[in-house]
Amino acid sequence: MVSLAEQREVAEAFIAAQKPEGWLCLPDRYDDHAVPGDSLDRPALQRLITDLDQAVIDVVVVAYVSRLATTLPAFTQLMNRFQAHDVTFACVRPPLITRDSVSRLMLHVLLSLNQFEHELDGFKT
C-alpha cells in the first residue's frame, strides 16, 4: 500500500506537470486517514465539499480513483457535485482528466470495475 505522503507527492508532481494549464497545488490536504471510502461522511471530504461549494477549488486531483470513493454510488454523487460546480476531476494512476466525454466514460468504466472489486472483497472469507 502506498502511504498518503507518497500519494501526495505523486499528485503534486502531476499538478506541477499541468502548470502550463494554470494548475496550482493548494496547501490544504483533504486526507481522511483510515476512514473507509465507501461513505461520503468523512471529515476531510466534507471540507473538500465545502470548498467546492465556495468555489475555492476548480480541479480535484487524486493519486488513485479509489482514494476518493470506493463505491459507484458515492463516486457518482461526488462527480455530480463536481459537474454542478464545473470542477475537473483528475487521477494520476491511471492518468485521467475529466475534460471530455471520452475521459468521463473511461472513468465510469474504471469505477464500475472498482465497485466490482469492492464487492468481491466482501465475499472473501
C-alpha positions in Angstrom: 0.0 0.0 0.0 1.2 3.5 -0.9 1.3 5.9 2.0 -0.7 9.2 2.0 2.6 11.1 1.9 3.7 9.2 -1.2 0.2 9.7 -2.8 0.5 13.5 -2.1 4.0 13.6 -3.8 2.6 11.8 -6.9 -0.4 14.2 -7.0 1.9 17.2 -6.6 4.1 16.1 -9.4 1.1 15.6 -11.6 -0.2 19.1 -10.8 3.3 20.6 -11.5 3.2 19.0 -14.9 -0.1 20.8 -15.5 1.4 24.2 -14.6 1.3 25.4 -18.2 -2.5 24.9 -18.0 -2.6 27.2 -14.9 -2.9 24.5 -12.3 -1.6 25.3 -8.8 -1.4 23.0 -5.8 -3.2 24.2 -2.8 -1.6 23.7 0.6 -4.7 22.3 2.1 -4.9 18.5 2.4 -8.1 16.5 2.3 -6.8 13.3 3.7 -9.1 11.0 5.7 -6.7 8.7 7.5 -8.1 5.2 7.9 -11.7 6.2 7.1 -13.4 3.9 4.6 -14.1 5.4 1.2 -17.5 3.9 0.9 -19.1 6.8 2.6 -19.2 10.5 1.9 -19.4 11.1 5.7 -15.7 11.7 6.1 -14.3 14.9 7.8 -11.8 15.9 5.1 -14.1 15.0 2.3 -16.8 17.3 3.9 -14.2 20.1 4.0 -13.5 19.4 0.3 -17.2 19.6 -0.5 -17.5 22.9 1.4 -14.5 24.3 -0.5 -16.2 23.2 -3.8 -19.4 25.0 -2.7 -17.4 28.1 -2.0 -15.5 27.9 -5.4 -12.1 27.5 -3.7 -11.3 24.5 -5.9 -11.6 24.0 -9.7 -9.7 20.8 -10.0 -9.6 17.7 -7.7 -6.5 15.5 -8.1 -6.1 12.1 -6.6 -3.3 9.5 -7.0 -5.8 6.6 -7.4 -9.5 6.7 -8.2 -10.3 4.6 -5.1 -8.8 7.3 -2.8 -11.9 9.5 -3.4 -14.6 6.8 -3.2 -14.8 3.1 -3.2 -18.4 2.6 -4.3 -20.0 3.6 -7.5 -22.9 5.4 -5.8 -20.6 7.5 -3.6 -18.4 8.4 -6.5 -21.3 9.3 -8.7 -22.6 11.7 -6.1 -19.2 13.4 -6.0 -18.9 13.5 -9.8 -22.4 15.1 -10.0 -21.3 17.7 -7.4 -18.1 18.4 -9.4 -20.1 18.8 -12.6 -22.5 21.2 -10.9 -19.6 23.4 -9.8 -17.7 23.0 -13.1 -14.8 21.2 -11.3 -12.5 18.9 -13.2 -11.5 15.6 -11.7 -8.0 14.2 -12.4 -6.5 10.9 -11.5 -2.8 10.2 -11.7 -3.0 6.4 -11.9 -4.4 5.7 -14.4 -3.9 9.1 -15.9 -7.3 10.7 -16.5 -8.6 14.2 -16.6 -12.4 14.6 -17.0 -12.4 17.4 -19.5 -14.2 15.5 -22.2 -16.9 12.8 -22.7 -14.4 10.0 -23.5 -12.5 10.6 -20.3 -15.7 10.6 -18.3 -16.7 7.3 -20.0 -13.4 5.8 -19.1 -13.8 7.0 -15.5 -17.2 5.3 -15.3 -15.7 2.0 -16.6 -12.9 2.2 -14.0 -15.4 3.0 -11.3 -17.6 0.0 -12.3 -14.6 -2.3 -12.1 -13.6 -0.7 -8.7 -17.1 -1.4 -7.4 -17.0 -5.0 -8.7 -13.6 -5.5 -6.9 -15.0 -3.9 -3.7 -18.0 -6.3 -3.8 -15.7 -9.3 -4.4 -13.6 -8.4 -1.4 -16.8 -8.6 0.6 -17.2 -12.3 -0.4 -13.8 -13.3 0.8 -13.7 -15.5 3.9 
